[in-house]
Amino acid sequence: MWAEVPLRLIVSGAAGFIGSHLCDRLLEEGHTVMGLDNLLTGSLANLAHLEGNPHFRFVRHDVTQPFELDGRVDGVLHLASPASPKDYLRHPLETLEAGSTGTRRMLELTRQSKARFLLASTSECYGDPLVHPQPETYWGHVNPVGPRSCYDEAKRFAEALTMAYHGTHGLPVNIARIFNTYGPRMKLEDGRVVPAFLDQALRGEPLTVFGDGSQTRSFCYVSDMVEGLYRLLLSDERYPVNLGNPSEMTILEFAERIRRLTGTSSPIEFQPLPEDDPKQRRPDISKARRLLGWEPRVPLEDGLRLTIDYFRGPAAG
Ligand SMILES: NC(=O)c1ccc[n+]([C@@H]2O[C@H](COP(=O)([O-])OP(=O)(O)OC[C@H]3O[C@@H](n4cnc5c(N)ncnc54)[C@H](O)[C@@H]3O)[C@@H](O)[C@H]2O)c1
């Protein structure tokens, strides 16, 4: 079977949060990994522990630019893209480029190498969903000209491009629709709710809740996400598969949980809801359960404790 031999894999976005954990996992499985990243939103610190590993090579590269590959490659896992709202709002053009030209270049590389391709897509493809929870068959409710559209539409285009390569060239592809993921190596200042609350709690500052805090989110610990991505890579499923944690809670409940776990006395502060902020977000993971035998295993409290330890430690800077 494809997965039983050590594979030569490319991970784009390797210096990012999920990408670096994915590299760790692929190396643990005995594969050889080349990590590509232009360090736009990621950091070499996330890969520092791999220095000297003979099975890992880092190449500083912007995926929107041509890439000359020396040697064989069996699979390309394309994660390169700004991903947090703060990052993509700061880099809208780079985000659109990563999803379009960047995805095209990674698909071309895959095609020329007769390899297979995995796209890290997103639950943002569903926009502010009118169907709840969201199954893969839901087409979404996206504002094409809103502030988040640079990210949502880039990923929707990336999915369309991936399917077009599959249809036109018979490329074996996988599309992961990733829902909120958290864990060590996230950036404290990236604007996502887990690091934002942790940062505020650990500094003793008020926890900022947007709106009345009744909007819901679900959070998947990064090791669960990486397991899902790996299983998807080994599967023959060509259509999108949701990966995320279906256990949902309101942002207000989540803020209270963070306050308790960090032991902070920070109050909660309410601020106006940003434009196009989804009110509900929860994956329907029946497909991943059925096809991949996958579901999240790490309880929120355990994942949060590991994340809090990371942010309290020296690695967080
Ligand atoms: N973390 C989540 O909750 C989540 C949710 C849905 C989807 N995703 C997707 O997963 C992937 C990884 O997200 P993350 O949370 O690790 O974000 P991240 O910002 O930590 O990682 C993304 C990496 O891509 C790199 N990158 C950006 N543009 C690039 C380019 N043109 N060329 C090369 N490298 C480039 C960045 O420098 C960064 O290291 C992204 O594609 C994101 O859209 C993440």
The ligand as a Gaussian input file, in Angstrom:
#p B3LYP/6-31G(d) Opt

LIG

0 1
 N       -5.488000      26.778000      12.457000
 C       -6.747000      26.662000      12.116000
 O       -7.635000      26.678000      12.988000
 C       -7.128000      26.457000      10.672000
 C       -8.494000      26.374000      10.350000
 C       -8.850000      26.193000       9.021000
 C       -7.888000      26.059000       8.044000
 N       -6.573000      26.142000       8.368000
 C       -5.605000      26.038000       7.278000
 O       -4.470000      25.280000       7.669000
 C       -3.293000      25.823000       7.086000
 C       -2.280000      26.126000       8.177000
 O       -2.826000      27.078000       9.081000
 P       -2.064000      27.520000      10.406000
 O       -3.084000      27.756000      11.432000
 O       -0.956000      26.588000      10.666000
 O       -1.521000      28.953000       9.958000
 P       -0.035000      29.564000      10.043000
 O       -0.130000      31.006000       9.640000
 O        0.558000      29.245000      11.356000
 O        0.709000      28.728000       8.920000
 C        0.642000      29.037000       7.566000
 C        2.061000      29.023000       7.020000
 O        2.017000      29.312000       5.613000
 C        3.111000      30.161000       5.319000
 N        2.817000      30.866000       4.069000
 C        1.866000      31.805000       3.842000
 N        1.917000      32.209000       2.569000
 C        2.933000      31.519000       1.984000
 C        3.490000      31.499000       0.683000
 N        3.022000      32.286000      -0.299000
 N        4.529000      30.675000       0.435000
 C        5.023000      29.873000       1.414000
 N        4.546000      29.852000       2.659000
 C        3.502000      30.670000       2.937000
 C        3.240000      31.054000       6.526000
 O        4.494000      31.676000       6.641000
 C        2.954000      30.088000       7.663000
 O        4.125000      29.478000       8.153000
 C       -3.710000      27.063000       6.303000
 O       -3.839000      26.728000       4.940000
 C       -5.063000      27.402000       6.899000
 O       -5.871000      28.059000       5.961000
 C       -6.179000      26.372000       9.660000

